Amino acid sequence: MADKSYLEWPFFERRHAELAAVLDDWAAKNVRGLHGPDVDADCRHLVRLLGDAGWLGHAIAADGGPIDTRAICLIRETLARHNGLADFAFAMQGLGSGAISLFGSAAQRERYLPRVARGEAIAAFALSEPDAGSDVAAMACSARPEEDAYVLDGEKTWISNGGIADFYVVFARTGEAPGARGISAFIVDAGTPGFEIAGRIEVIAPHPLARLHFSGCRIPAAQRIGDAGQGFKVAMATLDVFRTSVAAAALGFARRAFEEALAHATQRRMFGQVLADFQLTQARLAQMATQIDAGALLTYRAAWQRDRGMKVTKEAAMAKMTATESAQQVIDAAVQMFGGLGVTSGHPAEQLYREIRALRIYEGATEVQQLIIARELLREAAVTSGETP
Ligand SMILES: Cc1cc2nc3c(=O)[nH]c(=O)nc-3n(C[C@H](O)[C@H](O)[C@H](O)COP(=O)(O)OP(=O)(O)OC[C@H]3O[C@@H](n4cnc5c(N)ncnc54)[C@H](O)[C@@H]3O)c2cc1C
């Protein structure tokens, strides 16, 4: 039985603890171990399942209300503990529609968000390009205004849900200013002429992932999200919510690895005792549990702070960096404790080992989080000392 005492932390309200408990039961019954040979079909099925059960309603800002970051984080953590693909399905509905939740017009919200929440429309977030990953401002994909439309040309890559999404929030250069200030966000429906899936990408933990190609792709101007030239702000505000939730997913993977390792260590006999009787094992378990708690404290601090309407750029980066890096170490320790079993295909430790890796890269690699934290620290120091930031 997993330790749930952290739900009593002051970051949470009663409803959060209740939500986590109900979801935990639901996930154990409905998504644990759900894996078929076709990852796209599994993903579509999971989106429907999560929508029918009402969980996707938490991934959007319903009825103009705020996004509940703590609920999103608890849901991701819980789903990740049970099934990485279920977490992915939930997360992408939120990330893919996040810009509409935060900046969409009433018509855009009405058209897309209810279908996202019911699991009837699959969402995707298309920011990265072959030559603009960490360096988002190097984006080359363009959107040229033409009468009451925009014409998109260019490429996107590493797009989660690419190929199965019903719509894509696409960031493209509109040229109001150089660099980050000349980008706008658009909603592009699957099947729009001039937009095609250029190729699928296979990764170590299978998910729907693709390259997108736009060639003379004409979309109505009403599909622009927010003001022209504000796309970078839209992307960063969306990431401020979902970056914290990546930390929460890492936490879920780490908790599962810890549970598995602890159970194994108390049963596996060697040298006349069980593995957990050795002080070397105890030291490792202590370190794993402490790393998990440290990641959780940073994650839920960032989520709580955002729900209070405070700026969280630094705190979200700290949470994402710490929770993903420590989850990798916790999972590696679990693999080690299982010995040969830990690297056997399909073993929970082996699956977690593959699942966790990309979290240290996407939505800003660890090095990018370090730069964000340092930039915010220096800005705060400049403000304190009265210098212009
Ligand atoms: C599984 C997966 C799913 C993804 N899903 C999406 C999605 O849905 N939508 C989307 O838009 N993108 C998505 N991405 C893209 C992801 O956000 C990028 O991979 C990420 O931003 C890194 O960009 P890059 O791969 O081009 O690496 P690069 O930008 O080339 O960076 C390579 C490495 O350089 C290092 N680095 C970066 N900056 C610095 C620096 N300043 N100093 C020192 N070292 C540095 C980091 O270690 C980094 O990992 C996904 C990626 C993966 C792997």
The ligand as a Gaussian input file, in Angstrom:
#p B3LYP/6-31G(d) Opt

LIG

0 1
 C        9.277000      11.998000     -26.205000
 C        9.267000      13.456000     -26.600000
 C        8.060000      14.111000     -26.723000
 C        8.025000      15.460000     -27.125000
 N        6.814000      16.060000     -27.306000
 C        6.787000      17.340000     -27.788000
 C        5.530000      17.967000     -28.105000
 O        4.442000      17.396000     -27.922000
 N        5.558000      19.230000     -28.638000
 C        6.723000      19.906000     -28.871000
 O        6.664000      21.037000     -29.342000
 N        7.926000      19.324000     -28.584000
 C        7.982000      18.071000     -28.047000
 N        9.196000      17.469000     -27.765000
 C       10.421000      18.200000     -28.082000
 C       11.202000      18.600000     -26.865000
 O       10.589000      19.683000     -26.205000
 C       12.639000      18.911000     -27.349000
 O       13.224000      17.645000     -27.654000
 C       13.455000      19.651000     -26.311000
 O       13.000000      20.962000     -26.168000
 C       14.943000      19.663000     -26.676000
 O       15.099000      20.118000     -27.995000
 P       16.027000      19.281000     -29.020000
 O       15.576000      17.869000     -29.005000
 O       16.059000      20.009000     -30.302000
 O       17.452000      19.295000     -28.341000
 P       18.510000      20.494000     -28.422000
 O       17.833000      21.807000     -28.340000
 O       19.426000      20.228000     -29.563000
 O       19.302000      20.256000     -27.081000
 C       20.123000      19.094000     -26.903000
 C       20.669000      19.115000     -25.506000
 O       21.510000      20.231000     -25.350000
 C       21.546000      20.578000     -23.988000
 N       21.314000      22.039000     -23.898000
 C       20.282000      22.758000     -24.358000
 N       20.450000      24.062000     -24.101000
 C       21.632000      24.160000     -23.455000
 C       22.380000      25.245000     -22.927000
 N       21.932000      26.492000     -23.013000
 N       23.573000      24.986000     -22.330000
 C       24.039000      23.727000     -22.258000
 N       23.381000      22.652000     -22.724000
 C       22.201000      22.868000     -23.314000
 C       20.449000      19.772000     -23.274000
 O       21.021000      18.675000     -22.611000
 C       19.603000      19.290000     -24.421000
 O       18.916000      18.107000     -24.129000
 C        9.238000      16.134000     -27.342000
 C       10.454000      15.465000     -27.204000
 C       10.484000      14.140000     -26.824000
 C       11.813000      13.447000     -26.677000

